């Protein structure tokens, strides 16, 4: 299934890139950089289960940094393969547990966006992703949980700046526990294309 996902991404990129050759009005290929935050109630709930009687700092979500290449298939439709990094620092102070560590998720994704008019404009989009999580804790470990998805809504400003919000599902298998949406939740992200 992992190989099928990779081949689907490569095929979609090639199709959109080939169709974008005829659109000379706008840059066909752009570099995308993004930063934002993800608020994850599943992540916080899981940490409360692991440390029920401890004082905890962190664990409400992740900071997100991403970079990608946007292929503009037309004036309104684009495809962006992206590599993201989600980071969260947790400090636990309890009777029997004291630890501080960094949890992270490497998040390759593929986003399709439709812009409603010329820039500046609102847009809507969808995303497929595959989270590769890492736990810094001594008390639990993570494994990839499969393919996730997202729904995004945003606004593109003149100059390549954008702001977007939405919901993202990033399944993570917690060893000896269950699958949870740890890297996903409510998103608020700022971006810039060059």
C-alpha positions, 0 to 999 in steps of 0.5 A, a space after each residue: 500500500 505504501 508503494 501504491 501511495 508513492 506511485 500515485 503521488 509521482 503520477 499526479 505530479 507528472 500529470 499536473 506538471 505536463 498540463 501546466 506547460 501551457 499556462 504561461 501567465 503564472 509561474 508554473 512551479 513555485 517553492 512553498 514554505 509554511 509554519 503554523 500550529 496544530 491543536 490536537 485533543 487526541 494527543 492531549 487525551 493520550 498524554 493525560 492517560 499516560 500521566 494521570 496524576 502528574 503536572 504536565 507542560 506541553 501536549 496540546 498540539 504541535 508546531 509545524 514547519 513545512 516546505 514543498 514545491 507547488 505545481 500550478 496546473 492552471 490559474 486556479 488548480 495546484 498540486 503541492 507535495 510537501 515535507 512537514 515536521 511537527 514538534 512538541 516538547 513535553 515536561 512531566 513532573 509527577 510523584 513517580 515520573 519525571 521526564 522532559 522530551 520532544 515528540 515529532 512527526 515527519 509528515 510527507 503530504 500531497 495537497 490539491 488546492 482550488 483557488 476561486 478567483 484571481 489573487 487575492 482569493 479564497 481557496 479550498 483544498 484537500 490533503 493526503 499524508 503519511 505520518 512517521 512519528 517519533 516518541 522521546 518518552 521512556 514510557 511509550 513508543 509510536 509507529 506509523 498508522 497509515 494514510 491520513 487526510 486533511 481538509 483546508 480552507 484559506 486565503 491567498 494574498 498578493 505577494 504569495 502569502 497565504 493563511 489557512 485553517 482546516 482539519 487534519 487526520 494523522 493516524 499514529 499507532 501507539 505501541 501497546 495502546 491503540 491508533 489515535 489522531 496524534 499529529 492532526 486536529 485543528 490547523 492554523 498555518 501561514 505560508 509563502 510561495 516564491 
